[in-house]
Amino acid sequence: MEQWEKFLAPYKQAVEELKIKLKGMRQDYQLTRQSSPVEFVTARVKPVQSIIEKASARNIPYDRLQEGMYDIAGVRIMCQFVDDIELICTQIRNRSDMKVVEERDYVANTKESGYRSYHLIVEYPVERIGGAVTILAEIQIRTLAMNFWATIEHTLNYKYSGEYPPEIKKRLQNAAEAAYLLDQEMSEIREEIQDAQKYYTKKRNIR
């Protein structure tokens, strides 16, 4: 277990740093009185058992985990509107403290299950006592509606190991379509929503 702790230490540092930096994007927008595309940010390091299971399933040798498994460090950015996803991606692509090495667009190319999200794989340097260590991290960017669906689907996937009964599979697909339509409707009234949010924030700050 000590070896795993040593291996995962840079990843744990990376998720904490990335979480702070990406949350900072929201603060920057707020300071300039602009509507932030970032609603909130979460992060995690993949549990050891999950790493072992994935390495076994994909035939990744343990001495190749650092370059062969891109999602040991995972960050999720939630936003309100679909158009915010591209805005956040552009911000991340333009950063000098991380490098985007791969992109996976599951918004335009929705998975058969109904899963929608945008994934960026980044190289991120972590400063350690022995010097800089560059690790891979996955940043997932999705709307609140996409995240609600994905969270439920993830939980069900553990129960059924991906082999859903036909009725559950159909309902998940229907729910994915409903989440898509919700995102579409919210995008149509984006300006109205953002104006209301600004008014509410201003009124709350006066009190």
N, CA, C and O of each residue as an XYZ file, in Angstrom:
828
protein
N       0.834     -1.214      0.000
C       0.000      0.000      0.000
C       0.865      1.259      0.000
O       0.481      2.295     -0.542
N       2.052      1.143      0.626
C       2.964      2.287      0.671
C       3.394      2.696     -0.734
O       3.546      3.881     -1.033
N       3.586      1.690     -1.595
C       3.978      1.986     -2.979
C       2.869      2.740     -3.711
O       3.144      3.658     -4.484
N       1.612      2.349     -3.466
C       0.482      3.044     -4.089
C       0.390      4.482     -3.594
O       0.118      5.396     -4.373
N       0.615      4.677     -2.315
C       0.566      6.032     -1.752
C       1.628      6.915     -2.391
O       1.373      8.078     -2.701
N       2.805      6.367     -2.583
C       3.896      7.115     -3.206
C       3.563      7.427     -4.666
O       3.813      8.532     -5.148
N       2.991      6.429     -5.366
C       2.637      6.619     -6.775
C       1.543      7.659     -6.941
O       1.590      8.482     -7.856
N       0.546      7.619     -6.042
C      -0.615      8.500     -6.179
C      -0.391      9.906     -5.622
O      -1.195     10.801     -5.882
N       0.675     10.113     -4.870
C       0.918     11.422     -4.248
C       0.899     12.582     -5.251
O       0.253     13.593     -4.973
N       1.585     12.484     -6.417
C       1.520     13.586     -7.386
C       0.116     13.812     -7.935
O      -0.256     14.946     -8.237
N      -0.670     12.735     -8.067
C      -2.038     12.860     -8.571
C      -2.922     13.578     -7.548
O      -3.758     14.405     -7.911
N      -2.727     13.252     -6.261
C      -3.505     13.926     -5.220
C      -3.172     15.417     -5.178
O      -4.053     16.258     -5.003
N      -1.886     15.727     -5.343
C      -1.488     17.136     -5.379
C      -2.076     17.824     -6.597
O      -2.539     18.962     -6.520
N      -2.052     17.118     -7.727
C      -2.552     17.698     -8.987
C      -4.037     18.045     -8.899
O      -4.439     19.126     -9.330
N      -4.863     17.145     -8.347
C      -6.303     17.421     -8.314
C      -6.614     18.601     -7.400
O      -7.529     19.378     -7.673
N      -5.852     18.735     -6.311
C      -6.078     19.872     -5.423
C      -5.706     21.177     -6.115
O      -6.428     22.170     -6.010
N      -4.570     21.174     -6.827
C      -4.140     22.376     -7.530
C      -5.085     22.724     -8.674
O      -5.450     23.885     -8.856
N      -5.476     21.715     -9.440
C      -6.375     21.954    -10.575
C      -7.730     22.467    -10.105
O      -8.322     23.343    -10.734
N      -8.216     21.916     -8.997
C      -9.509     22.347     -8.472
C      -9.460     23.837     -8.103
O     -10.377     24.594     -8.423
N      -8.394     24.242     -7.435
C      -8.247     25.646     -7.036
C      -8.128     26.545     -8.268
O      -8.765     27.596     -8.335
N      -7.322     26.135     -9.231
C      -7.092     26.958    -10.429
C      -8.359     27.104    -11.266
O      -8.665     28.194    -11.749
N      -9.089     26.018    -11.435
C     -10.282     26.071    -12.271
C     -11.435     26.775    -11.567
O     -12.269     27.407    -12.214
N     -11.483     26.665    -10.234
C     -12.446     27.469     -9.481
C     -12.121     28.949     -9.627
O     -13.011     29.799     -9.619
N     -10.815     29.246     -9.762
C     -10.378     30.626     -9.938
C     -10.954     31.272    -11.184
O     -11.115     32.491    -11.230
N     -11.268     30.468    -12.199
C     -11.885     31.005    -13.409
C     -13.224     31.646    -13.064
O     -13.555     32.717    -13.571
N     -13.988     30.989    -12.201
C     -15.290     31.528    -11.793
C     -15.114     32.858    -11.067
O     -15.850     33.814    -11.312
N     -14.135     32.906    -10.175
C     -13.883     34.126     -9.417
C     -13.463     35.273    -10.331
O     -13.867     36.417    -10.122
N     -12.654     34.967    -11.340
C     -12.213     36.000    -12.285
C     -13.404     36.625    -13.013
O     -13.481     37.844    -13.169
N     -14.318     35.783    -13.448
C     -15.511     36.294    -14.128
C     -16.351     37.163    -13.189
O     -16.860     38.211    -13.585
N     -16.484     36.715    -11.952
C     -17.292     37.460    -10.992
C     -16.676     38.818    -10.678
O     -17.395     39.802    -10.501
N     -15.347     38.876    -10.608
C     -14.664     40.141    -10.313
C     -14.867     41.167    -11.415
O     -14.864     42.372    -11.164
N     -15.045     40.680    -12.639
C     -15.272     41.587    -13.772
C     -16.766     41.736    -14.067
O     -17.158     42.280    -15.099
N     -17.601     41.233    -13.124
C     -19.064     41.335    -13.225
C     -19.613     40.688    -14.507
O     -20.591     41.156    -15.091
N     -18.960     39.612    -14.919
C     -19.447     38.843    -16.068
C     -20.071     37.543    -15.558
O     -19.719     37.047    -14.487
N     -20.994     37.008    -16.336
C     -21.583     35.714    -15.994
C     -20.526     34.629    -16.185
O     -19.929     34.515    -17.255
N     -20.302     33.844    -15.151
C     -19.267     32.814    -15.222
C     -19.783     31.560    -15.918
O     -20.891     31.108    -15.631
N     -18.989     30.991    -16.835
C     -19.390     29.719    -17.444
C     -19.213     28.554    -16.475
O     -19.784     27.482    -16.677
N     -18.419     28.762    -15.420
C     -18.159     27.710    -14.433
C     -19.171     27.810    -13.295
O     -19.239     28.829    -12.608
N     -19.952     26.756    -13.100
C     -20.905     26.727    -11.996
C     -20.223     26.196    -10.730
O     -20.247     26.849     -9.686
N     -19.615     25.008    -10.829
C     -18.789     24.512     -9.730
C     -17.841     23.438    -10.244
O     -18.000     22.924    -11.351
N     -16.850     23.108     -9.415
C     -15.786     22.185     -9.809
C     -15.638     21.101     -8.748
O     -15.651     21.395     -7.553
N     -15.498     19.854     -9.178
C     -15.200     18.750     -8.270
C     -13.969     18.009     -8.798
O     -13.616     18.129     -9.971
N     -13.329     17.250     -7.924
C     -12.129     16.513     -8.348
C     -11.959     15.273     -7.483
O     -12.429     15.221     -6.346
N     -11.275     14.272     -8.043
C     -11.006     13.055     -7.288
C      -9.811     12.330     -7.901
O      -9.470     12.532     -9.066
N      -9.182     11.476     -7.083
C      -8.165     10.547     -7.565
C      -8.809      9.171     -7.606
O      -9.471      8.767     -6.649
N      -8.623      8.452     -8.697
C      -9.252      7.131     -8.850
C      -8.784      6.197     -7.729
O      -7.586      6.118     -7.456
N      -9.714      5.490     -7.080
C      -9.334      4.546     -6.021
C      -8.413      3.448     -6.553
O      -8.475      3.084     -7.727
N      -7.563      2.929     -5.673
C      -6.586      1.909     -6.074
C      -7.274      0.710     -6.714
O      -6.820      0.224     -7.750
N      -8.366      0.222     -6.116
C      -9.054     -0.951     -6.660
C      -9.548     -0.692     -8.073
O      -9.483     -1.578     -8.925
N     -10.046      0.527     -8.331
C     -10.515      0.876     -9.680
C      -9.360      0.926    -10.669
O      -9.516      0.546    -11.830
N      -8.196      1.394    -10.212
C      -7.008      1.422    -11.070
C      -6.603      0.002    -11.436
O      -6.317     -0.290    -12.597
N      -6.581     -0.875    -10.442
C      -6.190     -2.273    -10.677
C      -7.149     -2.939    -11.659
O      -6.712     -3.623    -12.584
N      -8.459     -2.744    -11.462
C      -9.463     -3.360    -12.334
C      -9.347     -2.843    -13.770
O      -9.439     -3.617    -14.723
N      -9.145     -1.526    -13.918
C      -9.044     -0.953    -15.260
C      -7.755     -1.392    -15.951
O      -7.751     -1.676    -17.149
N      -6.660     -1.446    -15.187
C      -5.380     -1.888    -15.750
C      -5.489     -3.324    -16.250
O      -4.949     -3.673    -17.300
N      -6.198     -4.153    -15.479
C      -6.383     -5.555    -15.873
C      -7.251     -5.659    -17.118
O      -6.937     -6.420    -18.033
N      -8.347     -4.893    -17.157
C      -9.276     -4.954    -18.290
C      -8.629     -4.470    -19.585
O      -8.952     -4.962    -20.666
N      -7.713     -3.505    -19.473
C      -7.106     -2.904    -20.669
C      -5.662     -3.333    -20.881
O      -4.956     -2.780    -21.724
N      -5.235     -4.320    -20.114
C      -3.871     -4.869    -20.249
C      -2.794     -3.779    -20.157
O      -1.868     -3.738    -20.967
N      -2.931     -2.904    -19.167
C      -1.936     -1.861    -18.944
C      -0.993     -2.341    -17.837
O      -1.429     -2.529    -16.701
N       0.301     -2.543    -18.153
C       1.249     -2.959    -17.106
C       1.369     -1.885    -16.027
O       1.230     -0.696    -16.314
N       1.624     -2.300    -14.799
C       1.713     -1.341    -13.697
C       2.823     -0.312    -13.913
O       2.704      0.833    -13.476
N       3.904     -0.722    -14.589
C       4.995      0.233    -14.818
C       4.684      1.196    -15.970
O       5.506      2.046    -16.313
N       3.486      1.058    -16.567
C       3.070      1.962    -17.661
C       1.826      2.761    -17.281
O       1.227      3.411    -18.138
N       1.433      2.721    -16.023
C       0.213      3.401    -15.600
C       0.280      4.904    -15.834
O      -0.715      5.514    -16.227
N       1.438      5.506    -15.599
C       1.543      6.956    -15.683
C       1.224      7.474    -17.080
O       0.607      8.529    -17.227
N       1.649      6.726    -18.118
C       1.350      7.159    -19.481
C       0.185      6.397    -20.108
O      -0.365      6.832    -21.120
N      -0.194      5.266    -19.516
C      -1.229      4.429    -20.121
C      -2.627      4.643    -19.584
O      -3.597      4.201    -20.199
N      -2.752      5.322    -18.430
C      -4.065      5.568    -17.842
C      -4.209      7.069    -17.617
O      -3.511      7.652    -16.788
N      -5.127      7.689    -18.367
C      -5.219      9.143    -18.395
C      -6.161      9.727    -17.351
O      -6.195     10.945    -17.177
N      -6.923      8.896    -16.655
C      -7.960      9.432    -15.754
C      -7.743      9.073    -14.284
O      -8.697      9.041    -13.508
N      -6.498      8.804    -13.899
C      -6.231      8.574    -12.478
C      -6.571      9.846    -11.701
O      -7.166      9.797    -10.624
N      -6.180     10.981    -12.273
C      -6.607     12.275    -11.728
C      -7.785     12.764    -12.559
O      -7.687     12.872    -13.781
N      -8.882     13.056    -11.902
C     -10.084     13.491    -12.629
C     -10.670     14.759    -12.048
O     -10.811     14.897    -10.833
N     -11.010     15.687    -12.934
C     -11.642     16.944    -12.530
C     -12.912     17.107    -13.342
O     -12.935     16.808    -14.536
N     -13.979     17.585    -12.692
C     -15.245     17.823    -13.373
C     -15.628     19.277    -13.221
O     -15.627     19.818    -12.115
N     -15.959     19.914    -14.344
C     -16.432     21.297    -14.323
C     -17.883     21.300    -14.780
O     -18.199     20.825    -15.871
N     -18.762     21.836    -13.942
C     -20.169     21.930    -14.291
C     -20.514     23.344    -14.724
O     -20.020     24.317    -14.156
N     -21.362     23.447    -15.729
C     -21.801     24.753    -16.215
C     -23.312     24.727    -16.439
O     -23.932     23.664    -16.401
N     -23.904     25.904    -16.673
C     -25.356     25.983    -16.820
C     -25.810     25.715    -18.250
O     -26.855     25.103    -18.473
N     -25.015     26.180    -19.224
C     -25.462     26.147    -20.617
C     -24.474     25.394    -21.505
O     -23.271     25.397    -21.248
N     -24.989     24.753    -22.544
C     -24.150     23.973    -23.454
C     -23.062     24.845    -24.084
O     -21.925     24.397    -24.231
N     -23.394     26.084    -24.458
C     -22.402     26.964    -25.079
C     -21.241     27.276    -24.144
O     -20.154     27.625    -24.605
N     -21.457     27.156    -22.837
C     -20.383     27.408    -21.875
C     -19.257     26.386    -22.006
O     -18.109     26.678    -21.671
N     -19.581     25.198    -22.488
C     -18.588     24.132    -22.583
C     -17.437     24.557    -23.485
O     -16.274     24.400    -23.111
N     -17.737     25.090    -24.658
C     -16.689     25.514    -25.585
C     -15.898     26.685    -25.016
O     -14.687     26.779    -25.215
N     -16.582     27.570    -24.312
C     -15.907     28.711    -23.696
C     -14.875     28.233    -22.672
O     -13.748     28.727    -22.640
N     -15.267     27.274    -21.844
C     -14.349     26.724    -20.846
C     -13.196     25.988    -21.523
O     -12.046     26.118    -21.104
N     -13.497     25.221    -22.563
C     -12.446     24.510    -23.299
C     -11.404     25.486    -23.849
O     -10.201     25.243    -23.751
N     -11.875     26.586    -24.426
C     -10.968     27.589    -24.975
C     -10.071     28.162    -23.889
O      -8.871     28.341    -24.096
N     -10.658     28.449    -22.729
C      -9.880     28.971    -21.608
C      -8.779     27.986    -21.207
O      -7.642     28.389    -20.959
N      -9.115     26.708    -21.145
C      -8.135     25.696    -20.739
C      -7.062     25.514    -21.816
O      -5.880     25.387    -21.497
N      -7.467     25.501    -23.089
C      -6.489     25.356    -24.174
C      -5.456     26.483    -24.166
O      -4.302     26.276    -24.543
N      -5.873     27.668    -23.736
C      -4.997     28.834    -23.763
C      -4.123     28.974    -22.513
O      -3.307     29.892    -22.429
N      -4.285     28.090    -21.565
C      -3.491     28.186    -20.336
C      -2.057     27.720    -20.570
O      -1.805     26.850    -21.404
N      -1.127     28.305    -19.831
C       0.284     27.933    -19.958
C       0.723     26.939    -18.890
O       1.829     26.403    -18.957
N      -0.154     26.686    -17.885
C       0.227     25.790    -16.797
C      -0.236     24.356    -17.007
O      -0.025     23.506    -16.142
N      -0.862     24.077    -18.141
C      -1.242     22.719    -18.507
C      -1.340     22.643    -20.031
O      -1.515     23.660    -20.702
N      -1.226     21.439    -20.563
C      -1.248     21.268    -22.024
C      -2.289     20.229    -22.414
O      -2.245     19.091    -21.947
N      -3.216     20.622    -23.264
C      -4.232     19.686    -23.751
C      -3.592     18.762    -24.792
O      -3.029     19.231    -25.781
N      -3.680     17.454    -24.563
C      -3.073     16.489    -25.482
C      -4.116     15.662    -26.230
O      -3.802     15.004    -27.222
N      -5.371     15.700    -25.741
C      -6.425     14.942    -26.432
C      -7.785     15.504    -26.044
O      -7.976     15.969    -24.921
N      -8.731     15.459    -26.985
C     -10.090     15.923    -26.717
C     -11.086     14.861    -27.191
O     -10.902     14.239    -28.237
N     -12.135     14.671    -26.404
C     -13.181     13.707    -26.751
C     -14.528     14.399    -26.596
O     -14.945     14.742    -25.490
N     -15.186     14.593    -27.705
C     -16.438     15.347    -27.723
C     -17.636     14.399    -27.696
O     -18.073     13.903    -28.735
N     -18.156     14.155    -26.497
C     -19.349     13.327    -26.353
C     -20.613     14.174    -26.254
O     -21.679     13.678    -25.890
N     -20.479     15.468    -26.584
C     -21.657     16.332    -26.678
C     -22.193     16.262    -28.109
O     -23.371     15.983    -28.329
N     -21.311     16.518    -29.078
C     -21.697     16.389    -30.487
C     -21.830     14.921    -30.887
O     -22.645     14.576    -31.742
N     -21.022     14.058    -30.260
C     -21.028     12.626    -30.583
C     -21.491     11.846    -29.354
O     -20.706     11.166    -28.694
N     -22.772     11.964    -29.071
C     -23.349     11.340    -27.880
C     -23.178      9.824    -27.926
O     -23.370      9.203    -28.972
N     -22.815      9.229    -26.781
C     -22.681      7.781    -26.718
C     -24.055      7.124    -26.858
O     -25.085      7.753    -26.617
N     -24.052      5.858    -27.248
C     -25.311      5.132    -27.456
C     -26.174      5.132    -26.198
O     -27.402      5.159    -26.273
N     -25.513      5.102    -25.042
C     -26.242      5.077    -23.763
C     -26.990      6.377    -23.501
O     -27.940      6.410    -22.719
N     -26.548      7.465    -24.173
C     -27.120      8.777    -23.920
C     -26.143      9.710    -23.222
O     -26.445     10.881    -22.992
N     -24.963      9.180    -22.886
C     -23.948      9.967    -22.168
C     -23.462     11.138    -23.007
O     -23.111     10.988    -24.178
N     -23.450     12.324    -22.369
C     -22.972     13.537    -23.026
C     -22.029     14.279    -22.081
O     -22.351     14.497    -20.914
N     -20.881     14.656    -22.588
C     -19.893     15.391    -21.813
C     -18.746     15.716    -22.765
O     -18.629     15.116    -23.833
N     -17.898     16.672    -22.370
C     -16.713     16.982    -23.176
C     -15.496     16.680    -22.312
O     -15.383     17.164    -21.186
N     -14.577     15.865    -22.860
C     -13.416     15.446    -22.101
C     -12.137     16.056    -22.682
O     -11.910     16.012    -23.891
N     -11.323     16.613    -21.818
C      -9.992     17.084    -22.184
C      -8.977     16.259    -21.397
O      -9.096     16.127    -20.179
N      -7.989     15.708    -22.081
C      -6.871     15.059    -21.404
C      -5.723     16.061    -21.409
O      -5.304     16.535    -22.465
N      -5.223     16.377    -20.225
C      -4.156     17.376    -20.132
C      -2.912     16.785    -19.490
O      -2.983     15.876    -18.663
N      -1.774     17.327    -19.893
C      -0.518     17.074    -19.183
C      -0.354     18.194    -18.164
O      -0.443     19.374    -18.504
N      -0.115     17.814    -16.912
C      -0.006     18.825    -15.859
C       1.249     18.566    -15.030
O       1.393     17.483    -14.464
N       2.160     19.535    -14.945
C       3.384     19.354    -14.153
C       3.145     19.625    -12.666
O       2.566     20.644    -12.288
N       3.599     18.702    -11.847
C       3.483     18.836    -10.392
C       4.883     18.983     -9.813
O       5.766     18.170    -10.084
N       5.077     20.017     -9.020
C       6.376     20.237     -8.390
C       6.486     19.385     -7.131
O       5.711     19.551     -6.190
N       7.460     18.468     -7.120
C       7.727     17.607     -5.965
C       9.133     17.877     -5.443
O       9.905     18.581     -6.094
N       9.477     17.331     -4.285
C      10.801     17.550     -3.705
C      11.893     17.097     -4.663
O      12.939     17.735     -4.781
N      11.634     15.989     -5.345
C      12.631     15.454     -6.275
C      12.615     16.108     -7.640
O      13.385     15.715     -8.517
N      11.755     17.100     -7.843
C      11.650     17.769     -9.142
C      10.237     17.675     -9.693
O       9.341     17.120     -9.058
N      10.055     18.224    -10.880
C       8.727     18.253    -11.506
C       8.347     16.873    -12.033
O       9.167     16.166    -12.619
N       7.085     16.504    -11.811
C       6.535     15.256    -12.344
C       5.321     15.631    -13.192
O       4.387     16.262    -12.697
N       5.333     15.244    -14.465
C       4.206     15.550    -15.348
C       3.254     14.367    -15.374
O       3.635     13.249    -15.721
N       2.017     14.632    -15.002
C       1.020     13.563    -14.982
C      -0.105     13.889    -15.970
O      -0.285     15.035    -16.382
N      -0.850     12.852    -16.333
C      -2.037     13.037    -17.167
C      -3.251     13.194    -16.260
O      -3.367     12.513    -15.240
N      -4.148     14.088    -16.634
C      -5.393     14.272    -15.893
C      -6.536     14.440    -16.890
O      -6.350     14.978    -17.982
N      -7.698     13.980    -16.505
C      -8.879     14.128    -17.357
C      -9.784     15.208    -16.781
O     -10.153     15.163    -15.607
N     -10.137     16.178    -17.616
C     -11.067     17.221    -17.221
C     -12.361     17.003    -17.989
O     -12.374     17.066    -19.218
N     -13.451     16.748    -17.272
C     -14.763     16.569    -17.889
C     -15.566     17.845    -17.707
O     -15.648     18.391    -16.607
N     -16.155     18.314    -18.796
C     -16.947     19.549    -18.754
C     -18.352     19.203    -19.222
O     -18.542     18.661    -20.311
N     -19.336     19.524    -18.383
C     -20.712     19.152    -18.725
C     -21.696     20.115    -18.067
O     -21.362     20.802    -17.102
N     -22.900     20.152    -18.600
C     -23.948     20.968    -17.986
C     -24.491     20.249    -16.750
O     -24.208     19.073    -16.517
N     -25.277     20.987    -15.968
C     -25.892     20.398    -14.785
C     -26.824     19.248    -15.163
O     -26.896     18.241    -14.460
N     -27.537     19.407    -16.277
C     -28.450     18.350    -16.739
C     -27.672     17.103    -17.153
O     -28.055     15.985    -16.810
N     -26.584     17.299    -17.887
C     -25.732     16.171    -18.282
C     -25.172     15.466    -17.056
O     -25.103     14.238    -17.012
N     -24.774     16.249    -16.062
C     -24.162     15.678    -14.866
C     -25.175     14.872    -14.051
O     -24.841     13.815    -13.517
N     -26.407     15.366    -13.955
C     -27.449     14.628    -13.237
C     -27.654     13.263    -13.875
O     -27.703     12.249    -13.178
N     -27.775     13.233    -15.216
C     -27.996     11.967    -15.916
C     -26.798     11.042    -15.715
O     -26.969      9.862    -15.412
N     -25.579     11.577    -15.883
C     -24.371     10.751    -15.802
C     -24.176     10.173    -14.403
O     -23.720      9.039    -14.257
N     -24.517     10.943    -13.382
C     -24.383     10.470    -12.000
C     -25.310      9.292    -11.733
O     -24.904      8.309    -11.113
N     -26.558      9.389    -12.199
C     -27.520      8.296    -12.022
C     -27.082      7.069    -12.816
O     -27.123      5.948    -12.310
N     -26.666      7.285    -14.058
C     -26.255      6.178    -14.917
C     -25.045      5.452    -14.323
O     -24.960      4.225    -14.376
N     -24.114      6.222    -13.759
C     -22.911      5.638    -13.151
C     -23.285      4.719    -11.993
O     -22.723      3.634    -11.845
N     -24.228      5.157    -11.181
C     -24.681      4.353    -10.047
C     -25.355      3.064    -10.522
O     -25.084      1.984     -9.996
N     -26.234      3.186    -11.520
C     -26.918      2.004    -12.059
C     -25.929      1.043    -12.724
O     -26.115     -0.174    -12.693
N     -24.888      1.601    -13.318
C     -23.900      0.778    -14.007
C     -23.203     -0.176    -13.033
O     -22.886     -1.314    -13.381
N     -22.968      0.310    -11.797
C     -22.367     -0.555    -10.793
C     -23.295     -1.726    -10.448
O     -22.844     -2.855    -10.254
N     -24.589     -1.436    -10.378
C     -25.549     -2.483    -10.027
C     -25.659     -3.533    -11.118
O     -25.696     -4.733    -10.845
N     -25.712     -3.058    -12.377
C     -25.961     -3.988    -13.489
C     -24.710     -4.323    -14.299
O     -24.784     -5.096    -15.254
N     -23.557     -3.749    -13.930
C     -22.292     -3.978    -14.654
C     -22.433     -3.702    -16.145
O     -21.842     -4.390    -16.977
N     -23.230     -2.679    -16.470
C     -23.388     -2.270    -17.863
C     -24.403     -3.073    -18.643
O     -24.755     -2.703    -19.763
N     -24.891     -4.185    -18.063
C     -25.873     -5.038    -18.750
C     -27.268     -4.692    -18.223
O     -27.823     -5.408    -17.389
N     -27.817     -3.599    -18.716
C     -29.100     -3.129    -18.195
C     -30.271     -3.974    -18.712
O     -30.258     -4.424    -19.858
N     -31.268     -4.182    -17.870
C     -32.514     -4.768    -18.375
C     -33.091     -3.833    -19.433
O     -32.906     -2.619    -19.346
N     -33.787     -4.379    -20.433
C     -34.317     -3.543    -21.525
C     -35.132     -2.344    -21.048
O     -35.027     -1.257    -21.616
N     -35.944     -2.536    -20.005
C     -36.786     -1.447    -19.502
C     -35.937     -0.308    -18.918
O     -36.216      0.868    -19.152
N     -34.890     -0.677    -18.150
C     -34.003      0.332    -17.559
C     -33.221      1.053    -18.651
O     -33.066      2.274    -18.612
N     -32.733      0.295    -19.619
C     -31.974      0.886    -20.717
C     -32.819      1.908    -21.487
O     -32.345      2.992    -21.829
N     -34.071      1.543    -21.749
C     -34.973      2.431    -22.474
C     -35.245      3.697    -21.674
O     -35.255      4.798    -22.226
N     -35.467      3.539    -20.371
C     -35.757      4.706    -19.528
C     -34.537      5.626    -19.415
O     -34.680      6.847    -19.364
N     -33.359      5.047    -19.377
C     -32.139      5.854    -19.347
C     -31.999      6.663    -20.631
O     -31.625      7.836    -20.598
N     -32.299      6.035    -21.754
C     -32.235      6.741    -23.039
C     -33.280      7.852    -23.093
O     -33.006      8.937    -23.605
N     -34.476      7.586    -22.568
C     -35.522      8.615    -22.513
C     -35.088      9.780    -21.618
O     -35.320     10.945    -21.940
N     -34.453      9.443    -20.490
C     -33.983     10.475    -19.568
C     -32.876     11.308    -20.211
O     -32.813     12.521    -20.008
N     -32.011     10.666    -20.980
C     -30.943     11.384    -21.679
C     -31.538     12.366    -22.687
O     -31.056     13.489    -22.833
N     -32.578     11.936    -23.372
C     -33.250     12.820    -24.335
C     -33.911     13.992    -23.608
O     -33.880     15.123    -24.093
N     -34.507     13.720    -22.445
C     -35.133     14.782    -21.657
C     -34.087     15.791    -21.176
O     -34.340     16.996    -21.176
N     -32.913     15.301    -20.766
C     -31.827     16.182    -20.331
C     -31.336     17.042    -21.492
O     -31.022     18.220    -21.317
N     -31.273     16.440    -22.678
C     -30.872     17.180    -23.875
C     -31.866     18.299    -24.179
O     -31.472     19.429    -24.468
N     -33.145     17.978    -24.113
C     -34.182     18.986    -24.380
C     -34.164     20.098    -23.330
O     -34.411     21.262    -23.644
N     -33.870     19.728    -22.077
C     -33.765     20.736    -21.016
C     -32.634     21.713    -21.322
O     -32.798     22.925    -21.187
N     -31.487     21.178    -21.733
C     -30.361     22.041    -22.106
C     -30.728     22.962    -23.264
O     -30.350     24.134    -23.280
N     -31.467     22.424    -24.231
C     -31.880     23.230    -25.386
C     -32.797     24.378    -24.949
O     -32.622     25.521    -25.373
N     -33.762     24.060    -24.106
C     -34.713     25.074    -23.645
C     -34.004     26.156    -22.834
O     -34.281     27.342    -23.013
N     -33.106     25.764    -21.958
C     -32.379     26.735    -21.139
C     -31.493     27.633    -21.993
O     -31.326     28.816    -21.696
N     -30.932     27.070    -23.047
C     -30.104     27.873    -23.946
C     -30.933     28.943    -24.662
O     -30.442     30.033    -24.952
N     -32.198     28.614    -24.940
C     -33.081     29.558    -25.631
C     -33.379     30.793    -24.776
O     -33.594     31.885    -25.301
N     -33.388     30.608    -23.463
C     -33.698     31.751    -22.578
C     -32.463     32.128    -21.738
O     -32.597     32.631    -20.622
N     -31.297     31.887    -22.268
C     -30.037     32.148    -21.550
C     -29.937     33.595    -21.056
O     -29.639     33.841    -19.887
N     -30.184     34.533    -21.947
C     -30.033     35.944    -21.576
C     -30.988     36.318    -20.444
O     -30.615     37.045    -19.523
N     -32.208     35.823    -20.520
C     -33.195     36.108    -19.478
C     -32.742     35.542    -18.129
O     -32.869     36.199    -17.096
N     -32.220     34.332    -18.153
C     -31.748     33.691    -16.927
C     -30.582     34.463    -16.325
O     -30.553     34.723    -15.123
N     -29.623     34.827    -17.168
C     -28.445     35.527    -16.665
C     -28.788     36.920    -16.145
O     -28.205     37.372    -15.160
N     -29.720     37.596    -16.791
C     -30.159     38.908    -16.294
C     -30.800     38.758    -14.911
O     -30.559     39.568    -14.016
N     -31.606     37.726    -14.748
C     -32.274     37.479    -13.465
C     -31.251     37.154    -12.380
O     -31.387     37.591    -11.238
N     -30.220     36.378    -12.750
C     -29.182     36.029    -11.778
C     -28.396     37.265    -11.336
O     -28.076     37.413    -10.157
N     -28.089     38.143    -12.280
C     -27.378     39.380    -11.946
C     -28.224     40.258    -11.025
O     -27.714     40.848    -10.073
N     -29.509     40.337    -11.319
C     -30.428     41.142    -10.503
C     -30.496     40.574     -9.088
O     -30.454     41.316     -8.106
N     -30.602     39.252     -8.998
C     -30.695     38.607     -7.691
C     -29.424     38.837     -6.882
O     -29.489     39.152     -5.693
N     -28.251     38.677     -7.533
C     -26.969     38.870     -6.844
C     -26.809     40.296     -6.346
O     -26.370     40.537     -5.222
N     -27.178     41.240     -7.215
C     -27.085     42.654     -6.839
C     -27.988     42.959     -5.652
O     -27.569     43.645     -4.720
N     -29.208     42.464     -5.672
C     -30.171     42.712     -4.606
C     -29.717     42.083     -3.302
O     -29.879     42.670     -2.232
N     -29.140     40.873     -3.393
C     -28.668     40.177     -2.197
C     -27.497     40.907     -1.553
O     -27.385     40.953     -0.328
N     -26.610     41.487     -2.393
C     -25.445     42.201     -1.872
C     -25.792     43.513     -1.207
O     -25.047     44.001     -0.357
N     -26.937     44.094     -1.594
C     -27.376     45.370     -1.003
C     -27.835     45.160      0.429
O     -27.641     46.025      1.282
N     -28.451     43.998      0.696
C     -29.042     43.751      2.020
C     -27.978     43.576      3.102
O     -28.313     43.361      4.267
